Amino acid sequence: CTPVYCKGMWDDLNCWPPASLGETVPQPCPNHEFFHSQGTVHRNCTASGWTDLLIPHEDACTYTFNETLHFIGESLDSYWYFTYVKTMYTIGYALSLVALTVAIAIFLFSRKLHCTRNYIHIQMFVSFILRAIFIFIRDSLLFTNEELYLCDYYPVACKVVLMFSNYAILANYSWLLVEAHFLFTLVSRSFFSLRKHFTWYIILSWGLPGVVIIFWGSAKYLYEDEGCWETRTHAWIWWILRVPVLLTISMNVVFFVGILRILVSKLRTSDAQRNEFTQYKKLIKSTFFLVALFGLHYILFVFLPVEVNSWVFKIWTFAELALSSTQGFVVAMLYCFINGEVQHELKRRWRRWMLSRDLASRPRRHHSFVSHSGCPHTHVSLLPYTPGSPATIEPARDTVNM
């Protein structure tokens, strides 16, 4: 094995792979939509590092210096575009991560919000948190060293992180399906085991995406082990991920059609049965909105052709990443922050905290102790002594239980 002396390098036009001392490395001339060349450029690996091009681009590739500058300028434009896009979706995922973390804390630290419905919400929040975390890890692997990204030198860790990122996306849709099924079960059955259902929800919604992602990773490794596994040379491999998501979207639609039929039939019944389903109205609206949003988003962007105009691709990519990065924030808003039950509990705790703070700040004017005379309903209040004023016995006050 020949030792590497010159490290890989990106010179704004070509990627130069690692080379040993004294080796001459050829690279094809960069192709562009305005000009094409079959020429080759060369560099030598010397004790001082890489040499300049043995023959300049203008001569080796048979295009002018101005064309070279134009190509470099367009490359820089693309670089800045993707830099802006990365900044945009990083802010979106960070906002989602903070909102989801706060929402989970609210559900966990308030005992009155502990119920199966909110436990399902928490599982969904966790799937979106994992998605954001894996995106941040992937970017830290790719963009800390631009030459790795520009020259397609992707580490194995990048492929593993992409697998987990796709696993989190599958889990997002699995838990959205759980939300729809749970609502359907609530409105269609009078009695059912919440604990038993929740156990199966966890097993299936975290387990099945893992099975799918193992098949997808095996197919990528065997048939398309390129880059960071984001390429689409073999379209059938990506359908391993697409089919389960499209199935969950279709099943969500089926559940909501069933829910709407049940609600319409209940509206014709007595007021008691009608009021029974009023409590689920907001939850049904929120889940239906998410199913519509996620389903429409996925169906629109999953069928993007591989070969499209560069401007169409840029607009499409910007819109897709903007929606994807803020999905977690939308979920946290609908299921937590604008949830009437959560708002009521937060307001109650806020009033209780303000009352305790107000009572603690008031100066004590007198001290009291309960009388041991055997009468539990009276206590003696000792006031500051004033000549001629007797001790006062007053009835006990009820303690306010906040």
C-alpha positions as CSV (number, residue, x, y, z in Angstrom):
1,C,0.0,0.0,0.0
2,T,1.6,3.3,-1.2
3,P,1.6,5.9,1.6
4,V,-0.4,9.1,1.0
5,Y,1.8,12.3,0.8
6,C,-0.5,14.9,-0.7
7,K,-4.0,15.1,0.8
8,G,-7.1,15.4,-1.3
9,M,-7.8,19.0,-2.5
10,W,-10.6,21.1,-4.0
11,D,-9.4,23.9,-6.3
12,D,-12.8,25.4,-7.2
13,L,-12.9,23.4,-10.4
14,N,-11.6,19.9,-9.8
15,C,-11.3,17.5,-6.9
16,W,-7.8,16.0,-6.5
17,P,-7.7,12.7,-4.7
18,P,-4.9,11.8,-2.2
19,A,-1.7,10.9,-4.0
20,S,1.7,9.5,-3.1
21,L,5.0,11.4,-3.5
22,G,6.0,11.7,-7.2
23,E,2.6,10.7,-8.6
24,T,1.1,12.6,-11.5
25,V,-2.7,12.8,-11.1
26,P,-5.0,13.4,-14.1
27,Q,-8.5,14.9,-13.8
28,P,-11.1,15.5,-16.5
29,C,-12.0,19.1,-17.4
30,P,-15.1,20.3,-15.6
31,N,-18.2,20.1,-17.8
32,H,-20.8,22.9,-17.8
33,E,-24.1,23.6,-19.5
34,F,-22.5,26.3,-21.7
35,F,-19.4,24.4,-22.7
36,H,-18.1,20.8,-22.8
37,S,-14.6,19.5,-23.1
38,Q,-13.0,16.1,-23.4
39,G,-9.6,17.4,-22.2
40,T,-7.6,16.5,-19.1
41,V,-5.6,18.5,-16.5
42,H,-2.7,17.2,-14.4
43,R,-0.9,18.0,-11.2
44,N,2.2,16.5,-9.6
45,C,2.5,15.5,-5.9
46,T,6.0,16.7,-4.8
47,A,7.7,17.1,-1.5
48,S,6.3,20.7,-1.3
49,G,2.8,19.5,-2.0
50,W,0.7,19.8,-5.1
51,T,2.1,21.7,-8.0
52,D,0.2,24.1,-10.2
53,L,-1.6,22.7,-13.2
54,L,1.0,21.3,-15.7
55,I,-1.2,22.8,-18.5
56,P,-3.7,25.6,-17.6
57,H,-7.4,25.0,-18.0
58,E,-7.6,27.4,-21.0
59,D,-5.1,25.3,-23.0
60,A,-5.9,21.8,-21.7
61,C,-9.7,22.2,-21.9
62,T,-9.9,24.4,-25.0
63,Y,-12.1,27.1,-23.5
64,T,-11.3,30.7,-22.8
65,F,-10.2,32.3,-19.5
66,N,-13.5,34.3,-19.4
67,E,-15.5,31.1,-19.6
68,T,-13.4,29.7,-16.7
69,L,-14.2,32.8,-14.6
70,H,-17.9,32.5,-15.6
71,F,-17.9,28.9,-14.4
72,I,-16.3,29.8,-11.1
73,G,-18.8,32.6,-10.6
74,E,-21.7,30.3,-11.1
75,S,-20.2,27.8,-8.7
76,L,-19.9,30.5,-6.1
77,D,-23.5,31.5,-6.7
78,S,-24.6,27.9,-6.0
79,Y,-22.4,27.7,-3.0
80,W,-24.0,30.8,-1.5
81,Y,-27.5,29.6,-2.3
82,F,-26.9,26.3,-0.5
83,T,-25.3,28.2,2.4
84,Y,-28.5,30.3,2.8
85,V,-30.7,27.2,2.5
86,K,-28.6,25.4,5.2
87,T,-28.9,28.5,7.5
88,M,-32.7,28.6,6.9
89,Y,-33.3,24.9,7.7
90,T,-30.9,25.0,10.6
91,I,-32.9,27.8,12.2
92,G,-36.1,25.8,11.5
93,Y,-34.9,22.6,13.1
94,A,-33.5,24.5,16.1
95,L,-36.8,26.2,16.6
96,S,-38.6,22.9,16.3
97,L,-36.2,21.3,18.8
98,V,-36.7,24.0,21.4
99,A,-40.5,24.0,21.0
100,L,-40.7,20.2,21.2
101,T,-38.5,20.0,24.2
102,V,-40.5,22.6,26.1
103,A,-43.8,20.8,25.1
104,I,-42.5,17.5,26.5
105,A,-41.4,19.2,29.7
106,I,-44.9,20.7,30.1
107,F,-46.6,17.3,29.7
108,L,-44.2,15.5,32.0
109,F,-44.1,17.9,34.9
110,S,-47.8,18.5,35.1
111,R,-49.6,15.5,36.6
112,K,-53.0,16.6,35.4
113,L,-51.7,16.2,31.8
114,H,-50.7,12.6,32.3
115,C,-52.9,10.5,30.1
116,T,-52.6,8.1,27.2
117,R,-53.4,10.8,24.6
118,N,-50.6,13.0,25.8
119,Y,-48.2,10.1,26.1
120,I,-48.8,9.5,22.4
121,H,-48.1,13.2,21.7
122,I,-44.8,12.8,23.6
123,Q,-43.7,9.9,21.5
124,M,-44.4,11.9,18.4
125,F,-42.5,14.8,19.8
126,V,-39.5,12.5,20.4
127,S,-39.5,11.3,16.8
128,F,-39.3,14.9,15.6
129,I,-36.5,15.7,18.1
130,L,-34.5,12.7,16.8
131,R,-35.0,13.9,13.3
132,A,-33.6,17.3,14.1
133,I,-30.7,15.9,16.1
134,F,-29.6,13.6,13.2
135,I,-29.8,16.4,10.8
136,F,-27.5,18.5,13.0
137,I,-25.1,15.5,13.3
138,R,-25.1,14.9,9.5
139,D,-24.3,18.6,8.8
140,S,-21.5,18.6,11.4
141,L,-19.9,15.6,9.5
142,L,-20.4,17.1,6.0
143,F,-19.9,20.9,6.3
144,T,-17.0,21.2,8.9
145,N,-14.7,20.2,6.0
146,E,-16.0,21.6,2.7
147,E,-13.6,19.4,0.7
148,L,-15.4,16.3,1.9
149,Y,-18.7,17.7,0.7
150,L,-17.5,19.2,-2.6
151,C,-15.3,16.2,-3.5
152,D,-17.8,13.5,-2.4
153,Y,-15.4,12.1,0.2
154,Y,-18.2,11.0,2.6
155,P,-17.3,9.1,5.8
156,V,-19.2,6.0,6.8
157,A,-20.7,7.9,9.8
158,C,-22.5,10.1,7.3
159,K,-24.3,7.1,5.8
160,V,-25.2,5.8,9.2
161,V,-26.6,9.2,10.3
162,L,-28.6,9.4,7.1
163,M,-30.1,6.0,7.9
164,F,-31.2,7.2,11.4
165,S,-32.5,10.4,9.9
166,N,-34.7,8.5,7.5
167,Y,-35.7,6.2,10.4
168,A,-36.9,9.3,12.3
169,I,-38.9,10.5,9.3
170,L,-40.6,7.1,9.1
171,A,-41.3,7.3,12.8
172,N,-42.9,10.7,12.3
173,Y,-45.5,9.3,10.0
174,S,-46.0,6.1,12.1
175,W,-46.9,8.2,15.1
176,L,-49.1,10.4,13.0
177,L,-51.0,7.2,12.0
178,V,-51.2,6.3,15.7
179,E,-52.8,9.7,16.5
180,A,-55.5,9.0,13.8
181,H,-56.1,5.4,15.0
182,F,-56.3,6.5,18.6
183,L,-58.9,9.1,17.7
184,F,-60.9,6.5,15.7
185,T,-60.8,4.1,18.6
186,L,-62.0,6.8,21.0
187,V,-65.0,7.7,18.9
188,S,-66.0,4.2,17.8
189,R,-65.6,2.2,21.0
190,S,-67.1,2.8,24.4
191,F,-64.6,0.6,26.3
192,F,-61.1,-0.5,25.4
193,S,-57.7,-1.0,27.1
194,L,-55.7,2.2,26.9
195,R,-52.6,0.5,28.4
196,K,-52.7,-2.4,26.0
197,H,-53.2,-0.1,23.0
198,F,-50.3,2.1,24.0
199,T,-47.9,-0.9,24.4
200,W,-48.7,-2.0,20.9
201,Y,-48.4,1.5,19.6
202,I,-44.8,1.8,20.9
203,I,-43.8,-1.7,19.6
204,L,-45.2,-1.1,16.1
205,S,-44.4,2.7,15.6
206,W,-40.8,2.3,16.7
207,G,-40.2,-1.2,15.5
208,L,-41.6,-1.3,11.9
209,P,-39.6,1.8,10.7
210,G,-36.5,0.0,12.0
211,V,-37.3,-3.0,9.8
212,V,-37.9,-0.8,6.8
213,I,-34.7,1.1,7.3
214,I,-32.6,-2.1,7.6
215,F,-33.9,-3.2,4.2
216,W,-33.2,0.2,2.7
217,G,-29.7,0.4,4.1
218,S,-28.9,-3.1,2.8
219,A,-30.1,-2.2,-0.7
220,K,-28.1,1.0,-0.7
221,Y,-25.0,-0.8,0.4
222,L,-25.3,-3.6,-2.1
223,Y,-26.6,-1.6,-5.2
224,E,-25.9,2.1,-4.7
225,D,-23.0,2.7,-2.3
226,E,-22.4,6.3,-3.5
227,G,-21.7,9.5,-1.7
228,C,-23.7,9.9,1.6
229,W,-26.4,7.6,0.2
230,E,-28.4,10.6,-0.9
231,T,-28.1,9.7,-4.6
232,R,-31.1,8.3,-6.6
233,T,-29.4,6.3,-9.4
234,H,-31.7,3.3,-8.7
235,A,-35.2,4.7,-8.1
236,W,-36.6,1.4,-6.8
237,I,-34.4,1.7,-3.7
238,W,-36.1,4.9,-2.6
239,W,-39.5,3.3,-3.1
240,I,-38.5,1.1,-0.1
241,L,-39.0,4.3,2.0
242,R,-41.7,5.9,0.0
243,V,-44.2,3.0,0.0
244,P,-44.6,2.8,3.8
245,V,-45.0,6.5,4.1
246,L,-47.7,6.6,1.3
247,L,-49.4,3.6,3.0
248,T,-49.6,5.5,6.3
249,I,-51.0,8.6,4.6
250,S,-53.6,6.4,2.9
251,M,-54.6,4.7,6.2
252,N,-54.8,8.1,7.9
253,V,-57.3,9.2,5.2
254,V,-59.3,6.0,5.8
255,F,-59.4,6.6,9.6
256,F,-60.6,10.2,9.2
257,V,-63.3,9.2,6.8
258,G,-64.5,6.7,9.4
259,I,-64.3,9.4,12.2
260,L,-66.3,11.8,10.1
261,R,-69.0,9.2,9.4
262,I,-69.3,8.4,13.1
263,L,-69.4,12.1,14.1
264,V,-72.1,12.8,11.6
265,S,-74.2,9.9,12.9
266,K,-73.8,11.1,16.5
267,L,-75.0,14.6,15.6
268,R,-78.4,13.1,15.0
269,T,-78.6,11.4,18.4
270,S,-79.2,12.8,21.9
271,D,-77.4,15.8,23.4
272,A,-75.7,13.5,25.9
273,Q,-74.0,11.5,23.2
274,R,-73.3,14.6,21.2
275,N,-71.5,16.3,24.2
276,E,-69.4,13.1,24.6
277,F,-67.6,13.8,21.4
278,T,-67.3,17.6,21.8
279,Q,-64.2,17.1,24.0
280,Y,-62.4,15.4,21.0
281,K,-63.3,18.1,18.5
282,K,-60.1,20.2,18.8
283,L,-57.9,17.1,18.9
284,I,-59.6,15.8,15.7
285,K,-59.1,19.2,14.0
286,S,-55.4,19.3,14.9
287,T,-54.7,15.7,13.8
288,F,-56.6,16.2,10.6
289,F,-54.6,19.4,9.9
290,L,-51.3,17.5,10.4
291,V,-52.4,14.6,8.2
292,A,-53.4,17.0,5.4
293,L,-50.2,19.1,5.8
294,F,-47.8,16.1,6.0
295,G,-49.6,14.1,3.4
296,L,-49.7,17.0,0.9
297,H,-46.1,17.9,1.6
298,Y,-44.9,14.4,1.0
299,I,-46.9,13.7,-2.1
300,L,-45.8,17.0,-3.7
301,F,-42.1,16.6,-3.0
302,V,-41.6,12.9,-3.2
303,F,-42.3,12.8,-7.0
304,L,-39.8,15.5,-7.9
305,P,-38.1,14.3,-11.1
306,V,-34.4,13.7,-10.9
307,E,-33.6,15.7,-14.0
308,V,-35.1,19.2,-13.7
309,N,-34.0,22.8,-14.5
310,S,-31.6,24.2,-12.0
311,W,-33.9,27.0,-10.9
312,V,-36.8,24.7,-10.5
313,F,-34.6,22.4,-8.4
314,K,-33.5,25.3,-6.2
315,I,-37.1,26.6,-5.6
316,W,-38.3,23.1,-5.0
317,T,-35.5,22.4,-2.5
318,F,-36.0,25.6,-0.6
319,A,-39.7,25.0,-0.2
320,E,-39.3,21.4,0.8
321,L,-36.6,22.1,3.4
322,A,-38.5,25.1,4.8
323,L,-41.6,22.9,5.4
324,S,-39.7,19.9,6.7
325,S,-37.6,21.9,9.2
326,T,-40.6,23.6,10.8
327,Q,-42.9,20.5,11.0
328,G,-41.8,19.8,14.6
329,F,-42.7,23.4,15.6
330,V,-46.2,23.0,14.0
331,V,-46.7,19.7,15.9
332,A,-45.7,21.3,19.2
333,M,-48.0,24.3,18.6
334,L,-51.1,22.2,17.7
335,Y,-50.8,19.5,20.4
336,C,-49.4,21.6,23.2
337,F,-49.2,25.4,23.1
338,I,-52.6,26.1,21.7
339,N,-54.2,23.1,23.4
340,G,-57.0,24.4,25.7
341,E,-56.3,21.8,28.3
342,V,-52.6,22.8,28.5
343,Q,-53.4,26.5,28.5
344,H,-55.8,26.0,31.4
345,E,-53.3,24.1,33.4
346,L,-50.5,26.6,32.8
347,K,-52.8,29.5,33.7
348,R,-53.8,27.6,36.9
349,R,-50.2,27.1,37.9
350,W,-49.4,30.7,37.1
351,R,-52.2,32.0,39.3
352,R,-51.1,29.7,42.1
353,W,-47.5,30.8,41.8
354,M,-48.5,34.5,41.8
355,L,-50.8,34.0,44.9
356,S,-48.0,32.2,46.8
357,R,-45.6,34.9,45.9
358,D,-48.0,37.6,47.0
359,L,-48.7,35.9,50.3
360,A,-45.0,35.5,51.0
361,S,-44.3,39.2,50.4
362,R,-47.0,40.4,52.9
363,P,-45.7,41.3,56.4
364,R,-47.1,39.2,59.3
365,R,-49.3,41.4,61.5
366,H,-50.1,38.8,64.2
367,H,-49.4,35.2,65.2
368,S,-52.0,32.6,66.0
369,F,-52.0,29.2,67.5
370,V,-54.8,26.6,67.7
371,S,-56.4,26.3,71.1
372,H,-55.9,23.0,72.9
373,S,-59.2,23.4,74.8
374,G,-60.7,20.5,72.8
375,C,-62.6,22.7,70.4
376,P,-61.3,22.2,66.8
377,H,-63.2,25.1,65.4
378,T,-61.7,27.9,67.3
379,H,-58.2,29.4,67.7
380,V,-56.8,32.1,69.9
381,S,-55.3,35.1,68.3
382,L,-52.9,37.1,70.4
383,L,-52.9,40.7,69.5
384,P,-50.4,43.3,70.8
385,Y,-51.3,44.2,74.3
386,T,-53.2,47.5,74.7
387,P,-54.4,48.5,78.2
388,G,-58.0,47.7,78.6
389,S,-58.3,45.4,75.5
390,P,-59.2,41.7,76.2
391,A,-57.8,38.8,74.3
392,T,-59.9,38.0,71.3
393,I,-61.3,34.6,70.3
394,E,-62.4,34.4,66.7
395,P,-63.7,31.6,64.5
396,A,-61.1,29.6,62.4
397,R,-60.8,30.4,58.7
398,D,-61.1,27.8,56.1
399,T,-57.8,27.0,54.3
400,V,-58.0,27.7,50.6
401,N,-56.8,24.7,48.7
402,M,-55.2,25.9,45.5
